[in-house]
Amino acid sequence: MSLEVVSQNAKSSGILENMKTDIEDIHQTLQKMKQNRNDNFRSVRTQIKDIQKEISRFRSQQNKTLDKMEKELMEDLKKVKNKTKRHMTILFKDLQQHEQNIDEIKRGIKGLEKYGTDLQTFMAGNQMRNIVHKEREYLQSLIE
């Protein structure tokens, strides 16, 4: 068969109509796929934005919680510092008083060595021993 014979009724046979219909179907399917992909992409972008907002919200909430904890801890530390300072002030004054007691005893011993009689040395020595004993007990209480 010749090419002329085979192609003679090509226009009227419906081949072109079938191809046009197939092409249109393919074209519509491609457009739907493009639209679907665009919709999917927009949805992904929206989800990413929502996730970023949630992360920011969570971070903000955590920062507020941490700020509150820090503030409470700093207040507690300030209270501890002030309490320690008060105790140290009291202890320092107490230590100064005991130091003055020891200084008095040292002066008394020097005075007895220079000017005291045996009886005065004996009598004052017993009193000083008692004071020295109390000072040792005080020191021991601080160490324990």
C-alpha positions in Angstrom: 0.0 0.0 0.0 1.1 3.4 -0.8 1.4 6.3 1.5 -1.4 8.1 -0.4 -3.8 5.3 0.1 -3.1 5.0 3.9 -3.3 8.7 4.5 -6.3 9.3 2.3 -8.9 9.5 5.1 -6.7 10.6 7.9 -8.4 13.9 8.6 -11.9 12.4 8.7 -11.0 9.2 10.5 -11.1 10.8 14.0 -7.4 10.2 14.7 -6.8 13.9 15.1 -9.8 14.3 17.4 -8.5 11.4 19.5 -5.1 13.0 19.7 -6.6 16.4 20.5 -8.6 14.8 23.3 -5.6 12.9 24.6 -3.4 16.0 24.4 -6.1 18.1 26.3 -6.3 15.4 29.0 -2.5 15.4 29.4 -2.5 19.2 29.5 -5.2 19.3 32.1 -3.5 16.6 34.2 -0.2 18.6 34.0 -2.0 21.8 35.1 -3.6 19.9 38.0 -0.3 18.5 39.0 1.3 21.9 38.9 -1.5 23.3 41.0 -1.3 20.4 43.4 2.5 20.9 43.8 2.0 24.7 44.3 -0.7 24.0 46.9 1.7 21.5 48.6 4.5 24.0 48.6 2.3 26.7 50.1 1.2 24.2 52.7 4.8 23.3 53.6 5.7 27.0 53.8 2.7 27.7 56.1 3.7 24.7 58.3 7.3 25.9 58.5 6.1 29.4 59.6 3.8 27.8 62.2 6.6 25.7 63.5 8.9 28.7 63.7 6.2 30.7 65.6 5.8 27.7 68.0 9.6 27.5 68.5 9.7 31.3 69.2 6.8 31.0 71.6 8.3 28.1 73.4 11.7 29.9 73.6 10.0 33.0 75.0 8.2 30.9 77.6 11.4 29.2 78.6 13.2 32.5 78.8 10.5 33.9 81.1 10.7 30.8 83.3 14.5 31.0 83.4 14.4 34.7 84.2 11.9 34.0 87.0 14.2 31.3 88.4 17.2 33.5 88.1 15.4 36.3 90.0 14.3 33.9 92.7 17.8 32.5 93.0 19.4 35.9 93.2 16.9 36.9 95.9 17.8 33.8 97.8 21.5 34.4 97.4 21.1 38.0 98.6 19.2 36.7 101.7 22.0 34.2 102.4 24.6 36.9 101.9 22.9 39.3 104.3 22.4 36.5 106.9 26.0 35.5 106.5 27.1 39.1 106.8 25.0 39.5 110.0 26.5 36.4 111.5 30.0 37.4 110.5 29.6 40.8 112.0 28.4 39.3 115.3 31.2 36.8 115.2 33.8 39.5 114.4 32.6 41.6 117.4 32.7 38.5 119.6 36.2 37.6 118.4 37.3 41.2 119.1 35.9 41.0 122.6 37.7 37.8 123.3 40.9 39.2 121.8 40.5 42.2 124.2 40.2 39.7 127.1 43.4 38.0 126.1 45.2 41.3 125.7 44.1 42.2 129.3 45.4 38.9 130.6 48.7 39.6 128.8 49.0 43.0 130.3 48.1 41.6 133.7 50.8 38.9 133.4 53.3 41.6 132.5 52.2 43.8 135.4 52.5 40.8 137.8 55.9 39.9 136.4 57.1 43.5 137.0 55.3 44.7 140.1 53.4 41.8 141.7 54.1 40.1 144.9 54.1 36.3 145.2 50.6 36.5 146.9 49.3 38.8 144.2 50.8 36.6 141.5 49.2 33.5 143.1 45.8 35.1 143.5 45.7 36.7 140.0 47.2 33.6 138.4 44.2 31.5 139.6 41.8 34.1 138.2 43.7 34.3 134.9 43.8 30.5 134.6 40.0 30.5 134.8 39.7 33.2 132.1 42.3 31.4 129.9 40.3 28.1 130.4 37.1 29.9 129.3 38.9 31.3 126.3 40.2 27.9 125.3 36.6 26.5 125.6 35.4 29.4 123.4 38.0 28.6 120.7 37.2 24.9 120.9 33.5 25.7 120.3 34.4 27.7 117.2 36.5 24.9 115.8 33.9 22.3 116.3 
